[in-house]
Amino acid sequence: MKRNSLDEIYQMYVMDIYRYLRSLCGDHHAAEDLMQETFYRAYLYLEDCKDEKIKPWLFRVAYNAFVDYKRKEGRSTVQSEEFFKQLAHPDTTESTLLRQERWEEMRIAIGELPDNQRHALLLHDFHGLSYLEASDIMNVGLSQYKILIFRARQKLREAERRRNEHE
């Protein structure tokens, strides 16, 4: 990729990178800062990336920026309720309310996962990266990644079962 195509890359992936970072850090302003840091780093090292690997490469850069941020801040938080409430359409139909309730339940369940399981789940299930791409981003082996995502899904299913039992 040429450096002058960074604008195109930015337009194609900015929202994916923002949502991923927002999911990781739970703070709109921190996610925006990390997104800018991601694209700044991308500008500096874009020549090292092959054309067909740009999306996983950007997610790796974003993940590394987040890890640096987390080390610096010494804390990690989960999404705020407002973010998930904004995803639903503003009308007040029953289906919309149920959808908001499901998002809230999912946010809580995902927030209770260990960091590495939450990252594994977000990369594949929410951002569509392959297992191999996600394992590379997380800097773990493919088998280790598969274990992480299996355990994350298992914990989410258990949380769903518990919720259904209490209703």
VOGULO-305123 format. One line per field, with one value per atom (N, C-alpha, C): residue number from 1; chain; atom name; y, z, x. Coordinates in Angstrom, 1 decimal. Each point is the difference from the previous one (the first is absolute). Example, Ala and Ser with C-alpha at 12.3 -4.5 7.8 and 13.67 -1.06 7.14 Angstrom:
VOGULO-305123
marza: [1:1:1:2:2:2]
nuba: [A:A:A:A:A:A]
vexfi: [N:CA:C:N:CA:C]
Y: [-5.7:1.2:1.2:1.1:1.1:1.1]
Z: [7.8:0.0:0.0:-0.7:0.0:0.8]
X: [13.2:-0.9:0.9:-0.4:0.9:-0.8]
This chain:
VOGULO-305123
marza: [1:1:1:2:2:2:3:3:3:4:4:4:5:5:5:6:6:6:7:7:7:8:8:8:9:9:9:10:10:10:11:11:11:12:12:12:13:13:13:14:14:14:15:15:15:16:16:16:17:17:17:18:18:18:19:19:19:20:20:20:21:21:21:22:22:22:23:23:23:24:24:24:25:25:25:26:26:26:27:27:27:28:28:28:29:29:29:30:30:30:31:31:31:32:32:32:33:33:33:34:34:34:35:35:35:36:36:36:37:37:37:38:38:38:39:39:39:40:40:40:41:41:41:42:42:42:43:43:43:44:44:44:45:45:45:46:46:46:47:47:47:48:48:48:49:49:49:50:50:50:51:51:51:52:52:52:53:53:53:54:54:54:55:55:55:56:56:56:57:57:57:58:58:58:59:59:59:60:60:60:61:61:61:62:62:62:63:63:63:64:64:64:65:65:65:66:66:66:67:67:67:68:68:68:69:69:69:70:70:70:71:71:71:72:72:72:73:73:73:74:74:74:75:75:75:76:76:76:77:77:77:78:78:78:79:79:79:80:80:80:81:81:81:82:82:82:83:83:83:84:84:84:85:85:85:86:86:86:87:87:87:88:88:88:89:89:89:90:90:90:91:91:91:92:92:92:93:93:93:94:94:94:95:95:95:96:96:96:97:97:97:98:98:98:99:99:99:100:100:100:101:101:101:102:102:102:103:103:103:104:104:104:105:105:105:106:106:106:107:107:107:108:108:108:109:109:109:110:110:110:111:111:111:112:112:112:113:113:113:114:114:114:115:115:115:116:116:116:117:117:117:118:118:118:119:119:119:120:120:120:121:121:121:122:122:122:123:123:123:124:124:124:125:125:125:126:126:126:127:127:127:128:128:128:129:129:129:130:130:130:131:131:131:132:132:132:133:133:133:134:134:134:135:135:135:136:136:136:137:137:137:138:138:138:139:139:139:140:140:140:141:141:141:142:142:142:143:143:143:144:144:144:145:145:145:146:146:146:147:147:147:148:148:148:149:149:149:150:150:150:151:151:151:152:152:152:153:153:153:154:154:154:155:155:155:156:156:156:157:157:157:158:158:158:159:159:159:160:160:160:161:161:161:162:162:162:163:163:163:164:164:164:165:165:165:166:166:166:167:167:167]
nuba: [A:A:A:A:A:A:A:A:A:A:A:A:A:A:A:A:A:A:A:A:A:A:A:A:A:A:A:A:A:A:A:A:A:A:A:A:A:A:A:A:A:A:A:A:A:A:A:A:A:A:A:A:A:A:A:A:A:A:A:A:A:A:A:A:A:A:A:A:A:A:A:A:A:A:A:A:A:A:A:A:A:A:A:A:A:A:A:A:A:A:A:A:A:A:A:A:A:A:A:A:A:A:A:A:A:A:A:A:A:A:A:A:A:A:A:A:A:A:A:A:A:A:A:A:A:A:A:A:A:A:A:A:A:A:A:A:A:A:A:A:A:A:A:A:A:A:A:A:A:A:A:A:A:A:A:A:A:A:A:A:A:A:A:A:A:A:A:A:A:A:A:A:A:A:A:A:A:A:A:A:A:A:A:A:A:A:A:A:A:A:A:A:A:A:A:A:A:A:A:A:A:A:A:A:A:A:A:A:A:A:A:A:A:A:A:A:A:A:A:A:A:A:A:A:A:A:A:A:A:A:A:A:A:A:A:A:A:A:A:A:A:A:A:A:A:A:A:A:A:A:A:A:A:A:A:A:A:A:A:A:A:A:A:A:A:A:A:A:A:A:A:A:A:A:A:A:A:A:A:A:A:A:A:A:A:A:A:A:A:A:A:A:A:A:A:A:A:A:A:A:A:A:A:A:A:A:A:A:A:A:A:A:A:A:A:A:A:A:A:A:A:A:A:A:A:A:A:A:A:A:A:A:A:A:A:A:A:A:A:A:A:A:A:A:A:A:A:A:A:A:A:A:A:A:A:A:A:A:A:A:A:A:A:A:A:A:A:A:A:A:A:A:A:A:A:A:A:A:A:A:A:A:A:A:A:A:A:A:A:A:A:A:A:A:A:A:A:A:A:A:A:A:A:A:A:A:A:A:A:A:A:A:A:A:A:A:A:A:A:A:A:A:A:A:A:A:A:A:A:A:A:A:A:A:A:A:A:A:A:A:A:A:A:A:A:A:A:A:A:A:A:A:A:A:A:A:A:A:A:A:A:A:A:A:A:A:A:A:A:A:A:A:A:A:A:A:A:A:A:A:A:A:A:A:A:A:A:A:A:A:A:A:A:A:A:A:A:A:A:A:A]
vexfi: [N:CA:C:N:CA:C:N:CA:C:N:CA:C:N:CA:C:N:CA:C:N:CA:C:N:CA:C:N:CA:C:N:CA:C:N:CA:C:N:CA:C:N:CA:C:N:CA:C:N:CA:C:N:CA:C:N:CA:C:N:CA:C:N:CA:C:N:CA:C:N:CA:C:N:CA:C:N:CA:C:N:CA:C:N:CA:C:N:CA:C:N:CA:C:N:CA:C:N:CA:C:N:CA:C:N:CA:C:N:CA:C:N:CA:C:N:CA:C:N:CA:C:N:CA:C:N:CA:C:N:CA:C:N:CA:C:N:CA:C:N:CA:C:N:CA:C:N:CA:C:N:CA:C:N:CA:C:N:CA:C:N:CA:C:N:CA:C:N:CA:C:N:CA:C:N:CA:C:N:CA:C:N:CA:C:N:CA:C:N:CA:C:N:CA:C:N:CA:C:N:CA:C:N:CA:C:N:CA:C:N:CA:C:N:CA:C:N:CA:C:N:CA:C:N:CA:C:N:CA:C:N:CA:C:N:CA:C:N:CA:C:N:CA:C:N:CA:C:N:CA:C:N:CA:C:N:CA:C:N:CA:C:N:CA:C:N:CA:C:N:CA:C:N:CA:C:N:CA:C:N:CA:C:N:CA:C:N:CA:C:N:CA:C:N:CA:C:N:CA:C:N:CA:C:N:CA:C:N:CA:C:N:CA:C:N:CA:C:N:CA:C:N:CA:C:N:CA:C:N:CA:C:N:CA:C:N:CA:C:N:CA:C:N:CA:C:N:CA:C:N:CA:C:N:CA:C:N:CA:C:N:CA:C:N:CA:C:N:CA:C:N:CA:C:N:CA:C:N:CA:C:N:CA:C:N:CA:C:N:CA:C:N:CA:C:N:CA:C:N:CA:C:N:CA:C:N:CA:C:N:CA:C:N:CA:C:N:CA:C:N:CA:C:N:CA:C:N:CA:C:N:CA:C:N:CA:C:N:CA:C:N:CA:C:N:CA:C:N:CA:C:N:CA:C:N:CA:C:N:CA:C:N:CA:C:N:CA:C:N:CA:C:N:CA:C:N:CA:C:N:CA:C:N:CA:C:N:CA:C:N:CA:C:N:CA:C:N:CA:C:N:CA:C:N:CA:C:N:CA:C:N:CA:C:N:CA:C:N:CA:C:N:CA:C:N:CA:C:N:CA:C:N:CA:C:N:CA:C:N:CA:C:N:CA:C:N:CA:C:N:CA:C:N:CA:C:N:CA:C:N:CA:C:N:CA:C:N:CA:C:N:CA:C:N:CA:C:N:CA:C:N:CA:C]
Y: [-1.2:1.2:1.3:0.9:1.3:0.9:0.8:0.9:0.9:0.4:0.9:-0.7:-1.4:-0.7:-0.1:0.6:0.0:0.6:1.0:0.6:-1.1:-0.8:-1.0:-1.1:-0.4:-1.0:0.5:1.3:0.6:0.0:0.4:0.0:-1.4:-1.0:-1.4:-0.6:0.3:-0.7:0.8:1.3:0.8:-0.4:-0.3:-0.4:-1.3:-1.0:-1.3:0.1:0.8:0.2:0.7:1.1:0.7:-0.9:-0.8:-0.9:-1.0:-0.5:-1.0:0.6:1.2:0.7:0.4:0.5:0.4:-1.3:-1.1:-1.2:-0.4:0.2:-0.4:1.0:1.3:0.9:0.6:0.0:0.4:1.5:0.8:1.4:0.7:0.8:0.6:0.8:0.8:0.9:-0.8:-1.0:-0.8:-0.8:-0.5:-0.7:0.9:1.2:1.0:0.2:0.2:0.2:-1.2:-1.2:-1.2:-0.2:0.4:-0.2:0.9:1.3:0.9:-0.6:-0.5:-0.6:-1.2:-0.8:-1.1:0.4:1.1:0.4:0.8:0.6:0.6:-1.0:-1.1:-1.1:-0.7:-0.1:-0.5:0.8:1.3:0.9:-0.2:-0.2:-0.2:-1.3:-1.1:-1.3:-0.7:0.8:-0.6:-0.8:0.4:-0.7:-1.4:-0.3:-1.4:-0.9:0.5:-0.8:-0.4:-1.3:-0.4:0.4:0.3:0.5:-0.9:-1.3:-0.8:-0.2:0.4:-0.1:1.2:1.1:1.3:0.0:-0.7:0.0:-0.6:-1.3:-0.6:0.8:0.5:0.8:1.2:0.7:1.2:-0.4:-1.1:-0.5:-0.3:-0.6:-0.2:1.3:1.0:1.3:0.6:-0.1:0.5:-0.8:-1.3:-0.8:0.4:0.2:0.4:1.4:0.9:1.3:-0.1:-0.9:-0.2:-0.6:-1.0:-0.6:1.1:0.8:1.1:1.0:0.3:0.9:-0.7:-1.3:-0.7:0.0:-0.3:0.0:1.4:1.0:1.4:0.3:-0.3:0.4:-1.0:-1.3:-0.9:-0.5:0.2:-0.4:-0.3:-0.8:-0.3:0.0:0.6:0.1:-0.6:-0.2:-0.6:1.1:-0.3:1.0:0.7:1.2:0.7:-0.3:0.1:-0.3:0.9:1.2:1.0:-0.5:-0.6:-0.4:-1.1:-0.9:-1.1:0.5:1.0:0.6:0.7:0.6:0.8:-0.9:-1.3:-0.9:-0.3:0.1:-0.3:1.2:-0.2:1.0:0.8:1.3:0.8:-0.2:-0.7:-0.2:-0.9:-0.1:-0.7:-1.2:-0.7:-1.2:-1.1:-1.0:-1.1:-0.7:-0.2:-0.7:0.9:1.3:0.8:-0.1:0.0:-0.1:-1.4:-1.0:-1.3:-0.1:0.6:0.1:0.7:1.1:0.8:-0.9:-0.7:-0.8:-1.2:-0.6:-1.0:0.6:1.2:0.6:0.2:0.5:0.2:-1.3:-1.0:-1.3:-0.5:0.1:-0.4:0.8:1.3:0.9:-0.5:-0.3:-0.4:-1.3:-1.0:-1.3:0.1:0.8:0.1:0.7:1.0:0.7:-0.8:-1.1:-0.9:-1.0:-0.1:-1.0:0.5:-0.9:0.4:0.8:0.9:0.9:-0.8:-1.0:-0.7:-0.7:-0.5:-0.7:1.1:1.1:1.1:0.5:0.2:0.4:-1.0:-1.3:-1.1:0.1:0.1:0.1:1.2:1.1:1.3:-0.1:-0.5:0.0:-0.9:-1.2:-0.9:0.2:0.0:0.0:1.4:1.0:1.4:0.7:-0.3:0.7:-0.9:-1.3:-0.8:-0.5:0.1:-0.4:-1.5:-0.7:-1.4:-0.4:-1.2:-0.5:0.3:-0.3:0.2:1.5:0.9:1.4:0.5:-0.5:0.5:-0.6:-1.2:-0.6:0.8:0.4:0.8:1.4:0.6:1.3:-0.1:-1.1:-0.2:-0.6:-0.4:-0.5:-1.3:-0.9:-1.3:-1.0:-1.3:-1.0:-0.3:-0.6:-0.2:-0.9:-1.1:-0.9:0.8:0.8:0.8:1.0:0.6:0.9:-0.8:-1.2:-0.8:-0.3:-0.3:-0.3:1.3:1.1:1.3:0.3:-0.2:0.4:-1.1:-1.2:-1.1:0.3:0.3:0.3:1.3:1.0:1.2:-0.3:-0.8:-0.3:-0.9:-0.9:-0.9:0.8:1.0:0.9:0.8:0.5:0.7:-0.9:-1.2:-1.0:-0.3:-0.1:-0.3:1.2:1.2:1.2:0.1:-0.4:0.0:-1.0:-1.2:-1.0:0.4:0.7:0.5:1.0:0.9:1.0:-0.6:-1.0:-0.6:-0.8:-0.5:-0.7:0.9:1.3:1.0:0.7:-0.2:0.7:-0.8]
Z: [0.0:0.0:0.0:-0.7:0.0:1.1:0.5:1.1:-0.4:-1.3:-0.3:0.0:0.2:0.1:1.5:0.9:1.4:0.2:-0.7:0.1:-0.3:-1.1:-0.4:1.1:0.5:1.1:1.2:0.3:1.2:-0.2:-1.2:-0.2:0.1:-0.5:0.0:1.4:0.9:1.2:1.3:-0.1:1.2:0.9:-0.4:0.9:0.6:-0.7:0.5:1.1:-0.2:0.9:1.3:-0.3:1.2:0.8:-0.6:0.8:0.8:-0.7:0.7:1.2:-0.2:1.1:1.1:-0.4:1.0:0.8:-0.6:0.7:1.0:-0.4:0.9:1.2:-0.3:1.1:0.7:-0.7:0.6:0.1:-0.6:0.2:-1.4:-0.4:-1.3:-0.3:0.9:-0.2:-0.1:0.8:0.0:-1.4:-0.4:-1.3:-1.1:0.0:-1.1:0.0:1.2:0.1:-0.5:0.4:-0.5:-1.5:-0.5:-1.4:-0.8:0.5:-0.7:0.1:1.2:0.1:-0.9:-0.2:-0.9:-1.4:-0.5:-1.4:-0.1:1.1:-0.1:-0.2:0.8:-0.1:-1.4:-0.5:-1.3:-1.1:0.2:-1.0:0.0:1.2:0.1:-0.5:0.1:-0.4:-1.1:-0.7:-1.0:-1.1:-0.3:-1.0:0.4:1.3:0.5:-0.2:-0.4:0.0:-1.5:-0.2:-1.3:-0.2:-1.2:-0.4:0.6:-0.2:0.4:1.5:0.8:1.4:0.8:-0.7:0.7:1.2:-0.1:1.1:1.3:-0.1:1.2:0.5:-0.9:0.4:0.8:-0.5:0.8:1.3:0.1:1.3:0.9:-0.5:0.8:0.5:-0.8:0.4:1.0:-0.1:0.9:1.4:-0.1:1.2:0.7:-0.7:0.6:0.7:-0.7:0.6:1.2:0.1:1.2:1.1:-0.3:1.0:0.6:-0.8:0.5:0.9:-0.5:0.8:1.4:-0.1:1.3:0.9:-0.5:0.9:0.6:-0.8:0.5:1.0:-0.2:0.9:1.1:-0.2:1.1:0.3:-1.0:0.3:-1.4:0.1:-1.2:0.5:-0.9:0.4:-1.1:0.3:-1.0:-0.6:-1.1:-0.7:1.0:-0.2:0.7:-0.5:0.8:-0.5:-1.1:0.0:-1.0:-1.4:-0.2:-1.3:-0.6:0.8:-0.5:-0.2:0.8:-0.1:-1.3:-0.5:-1.2:-1.2:0.1:-1.1:-0.5:0.9:-0.3:-0.6:-0.8:-0.6:1.1:-0.1:1.1:0.2:-0.9:0.3:1.2:0.6:1.2:-0.1:-1.2:-0.1:0.9:0.2:0.9:-0.5:-1.3:-0.6:0.3:-0.1:0.2:1.5:0.9:1.4:0.3:-0.6:0.2:-0.5:-1.2:-0.6:0.9:0.6:0.9:1.3:0.4:1.2:-0.3:-1.2:-0.4:-0.1:-0.6:-0.1:1.4:0.9:1.4:0.6:-0.2:0.6:-0.6:-1.3:-0.7:0.4:0.2:0.4:1.4:0.9:1.3:0.0:-0.8:-0.1:-0.6:-1.1:-0.6:1.0:0.7:0.9:1.2:0.3:1.0:-0.4:-1.3:-0.5:0.3:0.2:0.2:-1.3:0.2:-1.1:-1.3:0.1:-1.2:-0.7:0.8:-0.6:-0.7:0.6:-0.5:-1.3:-0.1:-1.2:-1.1:0.3:-1.0:-0.6:0.9:-0.5:-0.9:0.5:-0.8:-1.4:-0.1:-1.2:-1.1:0.5:-1.0:-0.2:1.1:-0.1:-0.3:0.4:-0.2:-1.1:-0.3:-1.1:-1.2:0.0:-1.1:-0.4:0.8:-0.3:0.1:-0.8:0.1:1.3:0.3:1.2:-0.1:-1.1:-0.2:0.1:-0.6:0.1:1.4:0.7:1.4:0.9:-0.2:0.8:-0.2:-1.2:-0.3:0.7:-0.1:0.7:1.5:0.6:1.4:0.4:-1.0:0.2:0.8:-0.4:0.6:-1.1:0.3:-1.0:-0.3:-1.2:-0.5:1.0:0.5:0.9:1.3:0.5:1.2:-0.3:-1.2:-0.3:0.0:-0.6:-0.1:1.4:0.9:1.4:0.6:-0.2:0.6:-0.5:-1.4:-0.5:0.4:0.1:0.5:1.4:0.9:1.4:0.1:-0.8:0.0:-0.4:-1.1:-0.4:1.0:0.6:1.1:1.1:0.5:1.1:-0.4:-1.2:-0.5:0.0:-0.4:0.0:1.4:0.9:1.4:0.6:-0.3:0.5:-0.6:-1.3:-0.6:0.7:0.3:0.7:1.4:0.7:1.4:-0.1:-1.0:-0.2:-0.3:-0.9:-0.3:1.2:0.8:1.2:1.0:0.0:1.0:-0.5:-1.2:-0.6:0.3]
X: [0.8:-0.8:0.9:-0.5:0.8:-0.5:0.9:-0.4:-1.2:-0.1:-1.1:-1.4:0.0:-1.3:-0.4:0.7:-0.4:-1.4:-0.3:-1.4:-1.1:0.3:-1.0:0.0:1.1:0.0:-0.7:0.3:-0.7:-1.5:-0.5:-1.4:-0.7:0.8:-0.5:-0.1:1.0:0.1:-0.2:-0.2:0.0:-1.1:-1.2:-1.0:0.2:0.5:0.4:1.0:1.0:1.1:-0.5:-0.8:-0.6:-0.9:-0.9:-0.8:0.8:1.0:0.8:0.7:0.6:0.7:-1.0:-1.1:-1.1:-0.4:-0.1:-0.4:1.1:1.2:1.1:0.2:-0.1:0.3:-1.2:-1.2:-1.2:-0.2:0.9:0.0:0.1:-1.0:-0.1:1.3:0.4:1.2:1.3:0.1:1.2:0.0:-1.1:-0.1:0.3:-0.4:0.3:1.5:0.6:1.5:0.7:-0.4:0.6:-0.2:-1.1:-0.3:1.0:0.2:0.9:1.4:0.4:1.3:0.2:-1.1:0.1:0.3:-0.7:0.2:1.3:0.5:1.3:1.1:-0.1:0.9:-0.1:-1.2:-0.3:0.7:0.0:0.6:1.5:0.6:1.4:0.5:-0.8:0.4:-0.8:-0.8:-0.8:0.7:1.2:0.8:0.3:-0.1:0.3:-1.2:-1.1:-1.2:-0.3:-0.4:-0.5:-1.4:-0.4:-1.3:-1.1:0.0:-1.1:-0.1:1.0:0.1:-0.3:-0.5:-0.1:-0.9:-1.2:-0.9:0.5:0.5:0.6:1.2:0.8:1.2:-0.5:-1.0:-0.5:-0.6:-0.6:-0.5:1.1:1.1:1.2:0.6:0.1:0.5:-0.9:-1.3:-1.0:0.2:0.1:0.2:1.2:1.1:1.3:-0.1:-0.7:-0.2:-0.8:-1.0:-0.9:0.9:0.8:0.9:0.9:0.6:0.8:-0.8:-1.2:-0.9:-0.3:-0.3:-0.4:1.2:1.2:1.1:0.3:-0.2:0.2:-1.1:-1.2:-1.1:-0.2:0.4:-0.1:-1.4:-0.9:-1.4:-0.6:-1.1:-0.8:-1.5:-0.8:-1.4:-0.9:-1.3:-0.9:-0.8:-0.7:-0.9:-0.9:-0.3:-1.0:-1.4:-1.0:-1.4:-0.4:0.4:-0.4:0.4:1.2:0.4:-1.0:-0.4:-0.9:-1.4:-0.4:-1.3:-0.1:1.1:0.0:-0.1:0.4:-0.1:-1.4:-0.9:-1.4:-0.7:-1.0:-0.8:-0.7:-0.2:-0.6:-1.5:-0.7:-1.4:-0.2:-1.2:-0.2:-0.8:0.0:-0.7:0.5:-0.8:0.4:1.2:0.1:1.2:1.3:-0.2:1.2:0.4:-0.9:0.3:0.6:-0.5:0.6:1.4:0.2:1.3:1.0:-0.4:0.8:0.3:-1.0:0.3:1.0:-0.1:0.9:1.4:0.2:1.3:0.6:-0.8:0.4:0.5:-0.8:0.4:1.3:0.1:1.2:1.2:-0.2:1.1:0.5:-0.9:0.4:0.7:-0.6:0.7:1.4:0.1:1.3:1.0:-0.5:0.8:0.5:-0.7:0.5:1.0:0.2:1.0:1.4:1.0:1.4:0.4:1.0:0.4:0.4:0.8:0.4:-1.2:-0.9:-1.2:-0.9:-0.1:-0.8:0.6:1.3:0.7:-0.2:0.2:-0.2:-1.4:-1.0:-1.4:-0.2:0.4:-0.2:0.6:1.3:0.7:-0.7:-0.5:-0.6:-1.5:-0.7:-1.5:-0.5:0.6:-0.5:0.6:1.3:0.7:0.4:-0.4:0.1:1.4:0.9:1.4:0.0:0.9:0.1:0.7:-0.1:0.7:1.5:0.6:1.4:0.4:-0.8:0.3:-0.1:-1.1:-0.2:1.1:0.4:1.1:1.3:0.2:1.2:0.0:-1.2:-0.2:0.3:-0.5:0.1:1.4:0.7:1.4:-0.1:-1.0:-0.1:0.0:0.2:-0.1:-1.4:-0.2:-1.4:-0.8:0.7:-0.7:-0.4:0.9:-0.3:-1.2:0.0:-1.1:-1.3:0.0:-1.2:-0.5:0.9:-0.4:-0.7:0.7:-0.6:-1.4:-0.2:-1.3:-1.0:0.4:-0.9:-0.5:1.0:-0.4:-0.8:0.2:-0.8:-1.4:-0.2:-1.3:-0.7:0.7:-0.5:-0.6:0.8:-0.4:-1.2:-0.1:-1.2:-1.2:0.1:-1.1:-0.4:0.9:-0.3:-0.8:0.5:-0.7:-1.4:-0.2:-1.3:-0.9:0.5:-0.8:-0.4:0.9:-0.3:-1.1:0.1:-1.0:-1.4:0.0:-1.3:-0.6:0.9:-0.5:-0.7:0.5:-0.5:-1.3:-0.3:-1.2:-1.2]
